[in-house]
Structure formats: structure tokens, C-alpha cells
Amino acid sequence: MFDSRVKIGLFALGLFALPTTAFAGAWTLEAGTGQAALIGTLSQASQVFDWKGNVVSAPRYTKFELQGLLEYGATDRLTLMFLPGMQHIDIDIPGNPNRTGLGYTEFGGRYQILSGPSWVFSGQVTARVPGTYDSGNPAAIGYTDFETDVRALFGYNFSVAGMPTFINLEVAQRFRFGGPPDEFRFDATVGVRPAPNWLLLAQTFSVWSEGAGDAPFLTSYDYHKFQLSVVYQLTPRWAVQFGGFTTFAGTNALQENGVLLGTWYKF
């Protein structure tokens, strides 16, 4: 019989999606141009935030995720998106449940609604198709149901001490079908270019469940991640990204820490 802390850890499994790392943010791509990316993350958690937000020990949870991204400018104001994903999840509990296979595959589009000389406001809708329907595997919890993500995005360009800088803010409603509750999400990015080939990114990703769901999602939850990464422009078309992230606060959620490495290509 697992104690309450282990139950909390099992409940939280599968709730974490790969943080959004796309360069474009609220901005849409020019018609006929695009960008592609492949980003790998490796993360681990051996603690959870309980219902009071306190950190307590839990079974070890390890995840490797490989996320693809393809964006294409259908028009100057409409960018089409396709994001396939692969993952491996391993949980250190009796039976050692694990899973290797498709994660979520996401597709949709981003449309520029309004823009000014230094700002843009867009709307984005994507559908998320699960890669497994095996709800009996603890390593698959949270990845077995269809989802729809609807968000508003605002981006603003400016300069700090002569360095090109931007902010990108995203507010989203994620509709989750099946057992999980719907979620409200808020993402924020600050990007600074201290040199022509270098881009520094500081990002936060916050999620609040809208109540509880059906079993095993029997309590509400929230979690908040901070990610710091560096992008180096190898050529006008190719770039690499590396960094790390941590879950710094939450309730009924994993305290997850990880690293990321990615490559980007513009066409």
C-alpha cells in the first residue's frame, strides 16, 4: 500500500508537456518561409509539491522527450504548425512501469490579428492527438486523451542598453477530453540579444487545473516552471539551443528538473 506522498506523485505523472520554445511566439512567418526544430529534454523528479505546496519525497520519475516543430507561413498573417513528439517515461515504483512511444502530436495555426511597428497580437488554435490510449499504465497517465489549446499571444520588440530585446506573453485555455480537468495556462518569455549570434531566453510556464477531473485526476493542481536557455546562430539558417528548467512552485505536482538541447533551421 502506497503512502499519501506516493499517491500524489502517481497522480502528477504525465501532466507535464515540453515547454514551448519556438522563436516566433506571437509573430507569424512571412508567406512561403518556415522554420523547423528538433528539441530533446531530459528531466527527473524525486520530490513532489503536496496539496499545501510543500516539497516532499516521492518515487523517482524520469522522462526523455524529443519534440519536433514545423512552422510554415501560408500567408503573411497565417502560420501553420505541426509538432510531433516522442517520449520515454520510467517510474521507480513496484513493477517499474515505463513507456516508450509517441507523445502528443499537435497541429493547427497562428493568425496575426493586429500589429504595430514594434508589437503584434495573434490568436492560435491547435489540436493535440495522444500517442497512446493505455490508461492502465502509470507511465502513460495524462497522455491518453485528446486536447485542444486556444491561446492569445502578444509580442513586443524594444531595446535595452542597445541590445535588441523582446517579450512574448501567452494566455491559453486548454480543453482536455476524458478524465483530466481543463487547464488555464500563462507563458512568458523575455529574449535579449547581447551579440549578433547570441540570444538569451528566460521563460516561465504556469498551469492551473480548473478543478479536479475523473479518476485518477481527483484533486486540483498547479505548477510553475522557469527555463533559461541560450541560442547560438551558427549560420543564417542554422542555430542551436541549450539550457535547463525547474519546477519552482506548485501543488499536487512533480518538482521536476531538466536540461534541453535543440537545433533550429530556417527555410
Secondary structure as the mmCIF struct_conf table of DSSP 4:
data_model
#
loop_
_struct_conf.conf_type_id
_struct_conf.id
_struct_conf.beg_label_comp_id
_struct_conf.beg_label_asym_id
_struct_conf.beg_label_seq_id
_struct_conf.end_label_comp_id
_struct_conf.end_label_asym_id
_struct_conf.end_label_seq_id
HELX_RH_AL_P HELX_RH_AL_P1 SER A 4 ALA A 12
TURN_TY1_P TURN_TY1_P1 LEU A 13 GLY A 14
HELX_LH_PP_P HELX_LH_PP_P1 ALA A 17 THR A 20
BEND BEND1 PHE A 23 PHE A 23
TURN_TY1_P TURN_TY1_P2 GLY A 25 ALA A 26
HELX_LH_PP_P HELX_LH_PP_P2 TRP A 27 GLU A 30
TURN_TY1_P TURN_TY1_P3 ALA A 31 GLY A 32
STRN STRN1 GLY A 34 PHE A 49
TURN_TY1_P TURN_TY1_P4 TRP A 51 LYS A 52
BEND BEND2 GLY A 53 GLY A 53
STRN STRN2 VAL A 55 GLY A 73
BEND BEND3 ALA A 74 ARG A 77
STRN STRN3 LEU A 78 LEU A 83
STRN STRN4 GLY A 85 ILE A 91
BEND BEND4 ILE A 93 ILE A 93
TURN_TY1_P TURN_TY1_P5 PRO A 94 GLY A 95
STRN STRN5 ASN A 98 LEU A 102
STRN STRN6 THR A 105 SER A 115
BEND BEND5 PRO A 117 SER A 118
STRN STRN7 TRP A 119 VAL A 129
BEND BEND6 GLY A 131 GLY A 131
TURN_TY1_P TURN_TY1_P6 SER A 135 GLY A 136
BEND BEND7 ASN A 137 ASN A 137
HELX_RH_3T_P HELX_RH_3T_P1 PRO A 138 ALA A 140
TURN_TY1_P TURN_TY1_P7 ILE A 141 GLY A 142
BEND BEND8 TYR A 143 ASP A 145
STRN STRN8 GLU A 147 VAL A 160
TURN_TY1_P TURN_TY1_P8 ALA A 161 GLY A 162
STRN STRN9 MET A 163 ARG A 176
BEND BEND9 GLY A 178 PRO A 180
HELX_LH_PP_P HELX_LH_PP_P3 PRO A 181 ASP A 182
STRN STRN10 GLU A 183 ALA A 195
TURN_TY1_P TURN_TY1_P9 PRO A 196 ASN A 197
STRN STRN11 TRP A 198 SER A 209
BEND BEND10 GLU A 210 GLY A 211
BEND BEND11 ASP A 214 ASP A 214
TURN_TY1_P TURN_TY1_P10 ALA A 215 PRO A 216
BEND BEND12 THR A 219 THR A 219
STRN STRN12 ASP A 222 GLN A 233
BEND BEND13 LEU A 234 ARG A 237
STRN STRN13 TRP A 238 THR A 251
BEND BEND14 ASN A 252 ASN A 252
STRN STRN14 ALA A 253 LEU A 254
STRN STRN15 ASN A 257 LYS A 266
#
